[in-house]
Amino acid sequence: MILRLAYRSLLARALTVGMTILAIALSVALFLGVEKVRTGARASFADTISGTDLIVGARSGSVQLLLYSVFRIGNATNNVT
């Protein structure tokens, strides 16, 4: 009896139910996509930095030295003589 009533209620609100299911499916897909990108970026960073034991350079910003020496991003401001 109650299942039949619930089924008829769902049929009466078919558009709302369909849109709700679509929104839930879209949000789950978006969450899984973002999680996949996050884990991929983390793994890529770990693979890139794994071969580096020590970074030695002139006095400058430590982040700038790391980015230039490991990832070749940015400029080397101070050179060691």
GIFENZI-V517361 format. One record per backbone hydrogen bond with DSSP energy under -0.5 kcal/mol. CO is the residue of the C=O (numbers start at 1). NH is the residue of the N-H. E is the energy in kcal/mol with one decimal. If there is no record, write none. Layout:
co->CO nh->NH e->E
co->CO nh->NH e->E
//
This chain:
co->1 nh->5 e->-1.7
co->2 nh->6 e->-2.3
co->3 nh->7 e->-2.5
co->4 nh->8 e->-2.2
co->5 nh->9 e->-1.9
co->6 nh->10 e->-2.2
co->7 nh->11 e->-2.2
co->8 nh->12 e->-1.9
co->9 nh->13 e->-1.2
co->11 nh->14 e->-1.1
co->13 nh->17 e->-2.6
co->14 nh->18 e->-2.6
co->15 nh->19 e->-2.5
co->16 nh->20 e->-2.1
co->17 nh->21 e->-2.5
co->18 nh->22 e->-2.3
co->19 nh->23 e->-2.4
co->20 nh->24 e->-2.3
co->21 nh->25 e->-2.4
co->22 nh->26 e->-2.5
co->23 nh->27 e->-2.2
co->24 nh->28 e->-2.2
co->25 nh->29 e->-2.3
co->26 nh->30 e->-2.4
co->27 nh->31 e->-2.3
co->28 nh->32 e->-2.5
co->29 nh->33 e->-2.2
co->30 nh->34 e->-2.4
co->31 nh->35 e->-2.3
co->32 nh->36 e->-2.1
co->33 nh->37 e->-2.2
co->34 nh->38 e->-2.4
co->35 nh->39 e->-2.4
co->36 nh->40 e->-2.1
co->37 nh->41 e->-2.5
co->38 nh->42 e->-2.2
co->39 nh->43 e->-2.3
co->40 nh->44 e->-2.4
co->41 nh->45 e->-2.4
co->42 nh->46 e->-2.3
co->43 nh->47 e->-2.4
co->44 nh->48 e->-2.1
co->45 nh->49 e->-2.3
co->46 nh->50 e->-1.1
co->49 nh->52 e->-1.6
co->51 nh->53 e->-0.6
co->54 nh->56 e->-0.5
co->61 nh->65 e->-2.3
co->62 nh->66 e->-2.3
co->63 nh->67 e->-2.8
co->64 nh->68 e->-2.3
co->65 nh->69 e->-2.6
co->66 nh->70 e->-2.3
co->66 nh->71 e->-0.8
co->67 nh->71 e->-0.9
co->67 nh->72 e->-0.5
co->67 nh->73 e->-2.0
co->68 nh->72 e->-0.7
co->75 nh->77 e->-0.8
co->78 nh->58 e->-0.5
//
